[in-house]
Amino acid sequence: MDAYPHHYKVQAAAKAEGDVTLASERLPGLLSAPPLQFGGPGDQWSPETLLVASSADCLILTFRAIARASKLPWLSLDCDAEGVLDRVDGVTRFTEMRMNARLVLPAGGDVERARRLLEKAEKTCLITCSLKAEPKLTADVAIAG
């Protein structure tokens, strides 16, 4: 891993109307638009959906690293995420990040240990730890077969 601080650069560009183009070096571009709730078309990624996606993605990648370091075998992890946007003290912000994780272990897997590692991933996820939103994880762990 590189020494801190790390820097992540993104370019965003748009005209008065239409999509916003998001780009970053060596990455495919993305188009975004406001969500339906803010008068957008609802058929593009939005800053809101990208933030929620970042939280789910970060949980999975953090769990992967923790499981690897802990030598926990696992088969798959799916995460549904829902960000709650609300007005608090006159400011619109995300107030909760709800994540429902479904982890599948191989036969003979240690369900309680896996649950503890998922909880550790939630508590150490870079994205949700960087938000004011209170992360909330619901985890389902199953054995394949």
SULJOTA-V133314 format. One record per run of one state. SS is the DSSP state (2 for helix, 1 for strand, 0 for the rest). FROM is the first residue (numbers start at 1). TO is the last residue. Records with the same first field share a line. If there is no record, write none. Layout:
SS=FROM-TO, FROM-TO
This chain:
0=1-10, 14-19, 24-29, 33-35, 39-44, 46-46, 71-75, 89-90, 106-110, 125-125, 130-133, 144-145
1=11-13, 20-23, 30-32, 45-45, 76-88, 91-105, 134-143
2=36-38, 47-70, 111-124, 126-129
